[in-house]
Amino acid sequence: MTSQVNALTSAIAGLNKQIQSTSGPGAGTLLDIRQQDISQLSQLVGINQLTTDNNGLSITTTSGQMLVMEGSSIQMTSGTVSGSAHFFIGTKDVTAQLASGGGELGGYLTARDGDIPDVLASLDQLAYAVSTQVNTVNNAGTDLSGDNLNAGNIFYQPAAVTGSASSMAVVMTDPSHIAAAAIGQGVGNNANVTAMANLGNQAIVNGQKPTDFYSNFVTRLGSTIAGVQAENNAQSASVTQLQSQNNALSSVNLNDEAAFMQQFERSYQAASQVFSMLDKMMAAALNLGQSTAVS
């Protein structure tokens, strides 16, 4: 995406030079092309623009980093920081500013650095709690052999909450090692497996039952998505309205203009006839009664 941004800022800087050195109808065409480039740039990153002397302009990001200064542009670059792509203008890391500035890049960064980590954190909490609690209960009973006081883990045991969702997996391959019985109750007892099943109704995930935690998680995720869609629709409607207003102010109806030209031409012809008649009438008066034709 940096190549697209740089191509547009370079083009706008070049057009600034041409516009400032061009007069007449050609300047209007260049202004239209520059406006199209600015519109495309604003779809990629949030920008502000400042008009300068002689139809020039400067462009900054919404947080103030300079992208175009009249006839010169400042290139955006990218690099990896702590395993993630970061974006720079000059030597300044502007990743956080771009994330809050809007545009396609801002949306990408907001999702990558905010929304997606929040979703993964919730899933990690759920996976960690379920894996740890099930393993703890299974290790507290006896399996089908009747004398195994450490039946083993059913799930892979995560070392920390972070990454639990991606590493969650069933590691027990022999169902006879499920510790269904409570210790000392014999192989026919099912107290321990009942306790394992009851985990689904206990507040083991941040003070919530697993089903309630997951339900709340899905609700929050759906609300976030709906909010983004509503904001996108509102912004699209605003853009459409502004474009319509701009077109209404700047567009020219050629048929109307041609009709006005014909009207002005006929008015001029009529005025010419009036002046011609007045001239002849004045000539007749000056001739003191001599016959003068007036047409």
C-alpha positions as CSV (number, residue, x, y, z in Angstrom):
1,M,0.0,0.0,0.0
2,T,2.9,2.3,0.6
3,S,3.7,2.2,-3.2
4,Q,0.2,3.4,-4.0
5,V,0.4,6.2,-1.5
6,N,3.9,7.3,-2.7
7,A,2.7,7.2,-6.4
8,L,-0.2,9.5,-5.6
9,T,1.8,11.9,-3.5
10,S,4.5,12.2,-6.2
11,A,1.8,12.7,-8.9
12,I,0.2,15.5,-6.8
13,A,3.5,17.2,-6.2
14,G,4.2,17.1,-9.9
15,L,0.8,18.5,-10.7
16,N,1.3,21.3,-8.2
17,K,4.4,22.4,-10.3
18,Q,2.5,22.2,-13.6
19,I,-0.5,24.1,-12.2
20,Q,1.6,26.9,-10.8
21,S,3.3,27.4,-14.1
22,T,0.2,27.1,-16.3
23,S,-2.5,29.6,-17.1
24,G,-5.7,29.4,-19.2
25,P,-7.9,26.4,-19.8
26,G,-5.0,23.9,-19.4
27,A,-4.8,24.8,-15.7
28,G,-8.4,23.7,-15.2
29,T,-7.7,20.3,-16.6
30,L,-4.7,19.8,-14.4
31,L,-6.7,20.9,-11.3
32,D,-9.3,18.2,-12.1
33,I,-6.6,15.5,-12.5
34,R,-5.1,16.6,-9.1
35,Q,-8.4,16.5,-7.4
36,Q,-8.9,12.9,-8.7
37,D,-5.5,11.9,-7.3
38,I,-6.3,13.6,-3.9
39,S,-9.6,11.6,-3.8
40,Q,-7.8,8.3,-4.4
41,L,-5.2,9.2,-1.7
42,S,-7.9,10.0,0.8
43,Q,-9.3,6.5,0.3
44,L,-6.0,5.0,1.4
45,V,-5.0,7.3,4.3
46,G,-6.8,10.1,6.2
47,I,-5.5,13.5,5.0
48,N,-5.8,17.2,5.4
49,Q,-5.0,19.7,2.6
50,L,-4.0,23.3,2.8
51,T,-4.2,25.6,-0.3
52,T,-1.1,27.7,-0.9
53,D,-0.3,30.5,-3.3
54,N,-1.0,30.3,-7.0
55,N,-3.3,27.2,-6.8
56,G,-0.7,25.1,-5.0
57,L,-1.4,22.9,-2.0
58,S,0.2,20.9,0.8
59,I,-1.2,17.6,2.1
60,T,-0.7,16.1,5.6
61,T,-2.0,13.1,7.4
62,T,-4.9,13.8,9.8
63,S,-2.3,13.9,12.6
64,G,-0.1,16.4,10.8
65,Q,2.7,14.4,9.1
66,M,3.6,16.1,5.8
67,L,3.0,14.1,2.7
68,V,3.1,16.8,0.0
69,M,4.7,20.2,0.3
70,E,3.7,22.0,-2.9
71,G,6.1,20.7,-5.5
72,S,7.8,18.0,-3.4
73,S,6.5,14.8,-1.7
74,I,7.7,12.9,1.3
75,Q,7.8,9.1,0.8
76,M,6.1,6.7,3.2
77,T,8.1,3.5,4.0
78,S,7.4,0.4,5.9
79,G,9.4,-2.0,8.1
80,T,9.0,-4.8,10.6
81,V,9.0,-3.9,14.3
82,S,8.4,-6.7,16.9
83,G,7.1,-8.9,14.2
84,S,4.5,-6.4,12.8
85,A,4.6,-4.1,9.8
86,H,5.1,-0.5,10.9
87,F,4.8,2.6,8.7
88,F,7.2,5.6,8.6
89,I,7.1,9.1,7.1
90,G,10.7,10.2,6.9
91,T,12.2,8.6,10.1
92,K,9.1,9.0,12.2
93,D,7.0,5.9,13.1
94,V,3.4,7.0,12.3
95,T,1.7,3.6,12.6
96,A,-0.4,4.6,15.6
97,Q,-1.4,7.9,14.0
98,L,-2.4,6.3,10.8
99,A,-4.5,3.7,12.6
100,S,-6.7,6.5,14.0
101,G,-6.6,8.6,10.8
102,G,-9.1,6.7,8.7
103,G,-8.8,5.4,5.1
104,E,-8.1,1.8,4.0
105,L,-4.7,1.7,5.8
106,G,-6.2,3.1,9.0
107,G,-8.9,0.4,9.0
108,Y,-6.3,-2.3,8.4
109,L,-4.2,-1.1,11.3
110,T,-7.2,-0.7,13.7
111,A,-8.3,-4.3,12.9
112,R,-4.7,-5.7,13.2
113,D,-3.7,-3.9,16.4
114,G,-7.0,-3.5,18.2
115,D,-10.0,-5.6,17.1
116,I,-8.2,-8.9,16.3
117,P,-6.0,-8.9,19.5
118,D,-9.2,-8.4,21.6
119,V,-10.9,-11.3,19.9
120,L,-7.9,-13.6,20.3
121,A,-7.5,-12.6,24.0
122,S,-11.1,-13.6,24.7
123,L,-10.7,-17.0,22.9
124,D,-7.4,-17.5,24.8
125,Q,-9.1,-17.0,28.1
126,L,-11.9,-19.5,27.2
127,A,-9.5,-22.1,26.0
128,Y,-7.1,-21.8,28.9
129,A,-9.9,-22.1,31.5
130,V,-11.5,-25.1,29.9
131,S,-8.2,-26.9,29.2
132,T,-6.8,-26.3,32.7
133,Q,-10.0,-27.1,34.6
134,V,-10.8,-30.3,32.7
135,N,-7.2,-31.5,33.1
136,T,-7.3,-30.8,36.9
137,V,-10.5,-32.7,37.4
138,N,-9.3,-35.7,35.3
139,N,-6.0,-35.9,37.3
140,A,-8.1,-36.0,40.5
141,G,-9.7,-39.3,39.8
142,T,-8.9,-42.9,38.7
143,D,-9.2,-44.3,35.2
144,L,-10.4,-47.7,34.1
145,S,-7.3,-49.5,35.5
146,G,-8.5,-48.5,39.0
147,D,-5.1,-47.7,40.4
148,N,-3.9,-44.8,38.2
149,L,-4.0,-41.8,40.5
150,N,-2.6,-39.5,37.9
151,A,-4.6,-40.3,34.8
152,G,-3.1,-37.6,32.7
153,N,-4.3,-34.6,30.7
154,I,-7.2,-34.8,28.3
155,F,-6.2,-31.4,26.7
156,Y,-2.7,-30.1,25.9
157,Q,-1.9,-28.1,29.0
158,P,-1.1,-24.4,28.1
159,A,1.7,-22.8,30.0
160,A,0.1,-19.3,29.8
161,V,-3.2,-17.7,28.8
162,T,-1.8,-16.1,25.7
163,G,-1.8,-18.6,22.8
164,S,-4.1,-21.1,24.5
165,A,-6.7,-21.0,21.7
166,S,-4.2,-21.8,18.9
167,S,-2.5,-24.6,20.9
168,M,-5.7,-26.2,22.3
169,A,-5.9,-29.8,21.3
170,V,-7.0,-33.2,22.7
171,V,-3.9,-35.2,23.6
172,M,-5.5,-38.2,25.3
173,T,-5.7,-41.0,22.7
174,D,-6.9,-43.8,24.9
175,P,-10.4,-43.2,26.4
176,S,-9.7,-45.8,29.1
177,H,-7.5,-43.1,30.7
178,I,-10.4,-40.8,31.4
179,A,-10.6,-40.7,35.2
180,A,-14.3,-41.3,35.5
181,A,-14.2,-42.5,39.1
182,A,-13.4,-40.7,42.3
183,I,-10.4,-41.9,44.1
184,G,-11.1,-45.0,46.2
185,Q,-14.5,-45.5,44.8
186,G,-13.8,-48.3,42.3
187,V,-13.9,-48.5,38.5
188,G,-17.7,-48.5,38.4
189,N,-18.0,-45.1,40.1
190,N,-18.8,-42.0,37.9
191,A,-18.4,-39.2,40.4
192,N,-15.3,-37.7,38.8
193,V,-16.7,-37.7,35.3
194,T,-19.9,-36.1,36.6
195,A,-17.8,-33.4,38.2
196,M,-16.0,-32.9,34.9
197,A,-19.4,-32.5,33.1
198,N,-20.6,-30.0,35.8
199,L,-17.7,-27.6,34.8
200,G,-20.0,-26.4,32.0
201,N,-22.3,-24.9,34.7
202,Q,-19.6,-23.4,36.9
203,A,-18.0,-19.9,36.7
204,I,-14.6,-21.0,35.6
205,V,-13.9,-18.3,32.9
206,N,-13.4,-14.9,34.4
207,G,-16.2,-15.4,36.8
208,Q,-18.6,-16.7,34.1
209,K,-19.8,-20.1,32.9
210,P,-18.1,-21.1,29.7
211,T,-21.4,-20.9,27.7
212,D,-22.2,-17.4,29.1
213,F,-18.6,-16.2,28.4
214,Y,-18.8,-17.4,24.8
215,S,-22.3,-16.0,24.3
216,N,-21.1,-12.6,25.6
217,F,-18.0,-12.8,23.4
218,V,-20.1,-13.5,20.3
219,T,-22.5,-10.7,21.2
220,R,-19.6,-8.2,21.6
221,L,-18.1,-9.3,18.3
222,G,-21.4,-9.0,16.4
223,S,-21.9,-5.5,18.0
224,T,-18.4,-4.4,16.8
225,I,-19.0,-5.6,13.3
226,A,-22.5,-4.0,13.1
227,G,-21.0,-0.7,14.4
228,V,-18.3,-0.7,11.8
229,Q,-20.8,-1.4,9.0
230,A,-23.1,1.3,10.2
231,E,-20.2,3.8,10.4
232,N,-19.1,2.8,6.9
233,N,-22.6,3.3,5.5
234,A,-22.9,6.7,7.2
235,Q,-19.5,7.8,5.8
236,S,-20.4,6.5,2.3
237,A,-23.6,8.5,2.4
238,S,-21.7,11.6,3.5
239,V,-19.2,11.2,0.6
240,T,-22.1,10.8,-1.9
241,Q,-23.8,13.9,-0.5
242,L,-20.6,16.0,-0.7
243,Q,-19.9,14.8,-4.2
244,S,-23.4,15.7,-5.3
245,Q,-23.0,19.2,-3.8
246,N,-19.7,19.6,-5.5
247,N,-21.1,18.6,-8.8
248,A,-24.0,20.9,-8.4
249,L,-21.7,23.9,-7.8
250,S,-19.1,23.1,-10.4
251,S,-20.9,21.3,-13.3
252,V,-22.0,23.2,-16.4
253,N,-25.0,22.4,-18.6
254,L,-23.8,22.9,-22.2
255,N,-27.4,23.1,-23.5
256,D,-28.3,25.9,-21.1
257,E,-25.1,27.8,-21.9
258,A,-25.8,27.5,-25.7
259,A,-29.3,28.9,-25.1
260,F,-28.0,31.8,-23.1
261,M,-25.5,32.6,-25.9
262,Q,-28.2,32.7,-28.5
263,Q,-30.3,34.9,-26.2
264,F,-27.4,37.3,-25.7
265,E,-26.7,37.3,-29.5
266,R,-30.3,38.2,-30.4
267,S,-30.3,40.9,-27.7
268,Y,-27.1,42.4,-29.2
269,Q,-28.7,42.3,-32.7
270,A,-31.8,44.1,-31.5
271,A,-29.8,46.8,-29.7
272,S,-27.8,47.3,-32.9
273,Q,-31.0,47.9,-34.9
274,V,-32.2,50.5,-32.3
275,F,-28.9,52.4,-32.6
276,S,-29.1,52.3,-36.4
277,M,-32.6,53.7,-36.3
278,L,-31.6,56.5,-33.9
279,D,-28.7,57.4,-36.1
280,K,-30.9,57.8,-39.1
281,M,-33.5,59.8,-37.1
282,M,-30.8,62.2,-36.0
283,A,-29.6,62.5,-39.6
284,A,-33.1,63.4,-40.7
285,A,-33.4,66.0,-38.0
286,L,-30.1,67.6,-38.9
287,N,-31.2,67.7,-42.6
288,L,-34.0,70.1,-41.5
289,G,-37.0,68.4,-43.2
290,Q,-35.3,66.8,-46.1
291,S,-36.6,63.3,-46.8
292,T,-34.6,60.5,-45.3
293,A,-35.6,56.9,-45.3
294,V,-35.6,55.2,-42.0
295,S,-35.8,51.4,-42.0
